[in-house]
C-alpha cells in the first residue's frame, strides 16, 4: 500500500516522530498511545491520504515534510513554504538554516548564501525566484554562473554558444525541471522570461523587476562580482550563492564571493546567510563526506 511505504517505512517514521504505536493489517491502521498523540497521528495519516489521492504517489520526503509541517503548526512557528503553482507541491524549508535563507530572500533585495554542497543554496534560490515570477511580483528571471572548469580540461566543445555553456549551467536547469514541466520551461526560455547565461554575458545590462541569481559565485573574481552586483535594477532581487570551501579559481586569485561578503555585510538591504553541514538535505553520506574533508560551517581547513 502506498500509504505504508516500502516495508512500512512511512508508518515507522510516523511512529518515531509522534511517539505512538502503529499496527498495520491489510489496508487498516490501528494507533495506540496517548490520546493527543493518537489524534495527531490520525490527522497526519489523513493528510497523507489526501496527498496520495492528488498525486498518486508518496515519497519519504513527502512524509518528512508532512511531519515537519505538523510540528511547526503545533509549536506556533511560522513555516516558510514556497508555492510555485497550484499543481506543484509546495517546497518547505527542512532546516532552521533554510528557514533563515528563505526569510532573508523575502526581506532583502540582495542576499548572499554561503555553505557546503547539499544545503539547497541553488534549489531554494530558483524556487523563490519562480514563486515571485508566478505571483506577478517580478517579470523575469536571470540565472548566471561563472564558466570555470572544476579542475578539469574539457577541451573543445562542439555546437553553438548554448551547447558550449550548457555543461556549466546544467545544475540550474535541473533545479527548474524539478519545479516546472518541460513545456512551461521551454516557453519561458523562448520568450526570455527565464534566461540562463554565463556570468560574462551579464556585462553592460541593467535588469529591472527581475530576480537575478548568481550560482557557484565562489568561482567569480572580484571584478566579475562587482560587474554582476551592479546589474541590479529597480524593483529587482538578487541572490548570490556559493561554497567558499570549493573555489576552482587559481589559488593566487581571491574569490569575489568572499571579498563581496566582507565588503557588504552589514549594509541595510543586504543579507548574508551561512548554511552549515547541519543544513545538508541530500543523501546522508553527503554530510559524512563534507565532514571527512574537514569542511565546517562552509569553510575547509585549506586557505
Secondary structure, 3 states (H helix, E strand, C coil): CCCCCHHHHHHHHHHHHHCCEEEEECCEEEEECCHHHHHHHHHHHHHHHHHHHHHCCCCHHHHHHHHHHHHHHHHCCCCCEECCCCCCCCEECCCHHHHHHHHHHHHCCEEEEECCCCCCHHHHHHHHHHHHHHCCCCCEEEEEECCCCCCCCCCCCCCCHHHHHHHHHHHHHHHHHHHCCHHHHHHHHHCCCEEEEEHHHHCCCCECCEEEEEECHHHCCHHHHHHHHCCECCCCEEEEEECCCCCCCCCCCCCHHHHHHHHHCCCCCEEEEECCHHHCCCCHHHHHHHHHCCCECCECCCC
